[in-house]
Every structure is written in structure tokens, then in C-alpha cells.
Amino acid sequence: MHVRPRLLIAPAVLAALVAALTACSGHPDRPAAPARSASASASASPSATPSATPTPSASAATPTPTAASASPAAPAKTPAALPAPATRLSLTAAAAAGGGLKLVRGGPAQEFTVTVRNGNAQAYGHLLIAFQMEPLTGEPGDLPGPATPFVLERRDPATGAWRAADLRIATDAKPAHLYAGGAALARDAVRTEHYRLRATATGPTGSSPLMVYAIDADAAEGTRADFEHPGHLSLPLTTRRIL
């Protein structure tokens, strides 16, 4: 049997062959450098040309709504209400029989009411009703008038009893600051008082208005008259003899 002879290479010869192959092919055992990215090359190279059409960012493409467009419109302000106009005290009087007081000397008394309506401008601590009239001149045959030719009474609202009230008979006016008494009257309050008047049997006859005053008893001397006399009026009064 024929045996093919083996080719034996000495180690020294093999090492020489490997060295020769390495010198011919460069550096086969050095790994290749990875390729640089296009963006890195562009940023590293100063001569890189920028893109002609820049890509808009997301924030530039989609505008963010402002707070004014996102929030609902604020409601219009309602103008403030104007303050109520100031009102002052008013005074009215009325006879029970209608019209004025028509008295008969020595006859029955006639009733009448006085109503005070306060305004919103001022409250009163002591407001009273005062009465005054001028002396009657009398008619032929009348005797000299007595000291008290008329009797004025006020009905007590608590008990209903009639009590004497002041009636000043004079030609001059009594200063308001000389009056005292009265009751409190709040703003916008209404108060009605009942009175009656009769003529005495020997009193004078004739006509003279009965003056009715609302007096602010707390008003100091020297204050304005419209504060001392917040209201006043006159009620027609006639006195005649018994026929």
C-alpha cells in the first residue's frame, strides 16, 4: 500500500511566513474605525452647509392659546345703586268733622288729629307737638275774654283718657328752644295723635287759625329755624255764639 508522505513545517518557518503576510496586508488585526454620523460630521466641520429649509419646531408650528382666549369673558359690572334721596318730616292735621274747627261758645269739643311723618334725613330724640293761636278780637256784646277762653286736650294713647294740653294764645312766637318734652321719632316713622278743643261759655268769638308746630326739643338755642321747627301748619278755627 502506498502512503502519501506528510509535509512537515518547522515552527520557525511558520512564524516567518505569518510575519511576511502581516507586512504585506497592512494592519489586518486593527479593527476598523466606526463611521461618523452625518450630524456629527456636519457639526464638526466648519465648512458644513446648513440646510436651506429649516424644519419648524413643534412649538412654532402649533401656537399656544393665550390666557385671554382660554378664559371666558368677565361679566360687566353692575353700576352701584344711587342712594335714596333725603326726605324731611311732614305734618298734617284734620278735623274729625272735615274742614276746619267750627266751635260754639260753651258747646261740645271737636276732635282733630295731627299726624307726623318723619323722613329719612334725621331721627328725633324728643319731638313734641305745640299749639298757638292769636287772641280773638270778639264781636259787639262779647264780654272780656277769660284767661282760658279755650280748652285743649290730648288723648293718652296708653289709657285712652283725655288730658290737658298746652295752647298758647299770643301775638308773638315762642322760641323753639324754650319747649321741653316730647317723644322719640325714628327715621321714616309715622305717629298720629288725637286732640279735642272746645270754647268756654264766656270766651270771645271770631276766627283765627290754630297753628300746629312740630318742635325738636333737643335743638340748641341759635340753631337754624328749620331744625327747631321741622314742620308746621295751620288749621282753620271759628268760634261763634249759641244761636
Order of alpha helices (4+ residues) and beta strands (2+ residues): alpha-alpha-alpha-alpha-beta-beta-beta-beta-beta-beta-beta-beta-beta-beta-beta-alpha-beta-beta
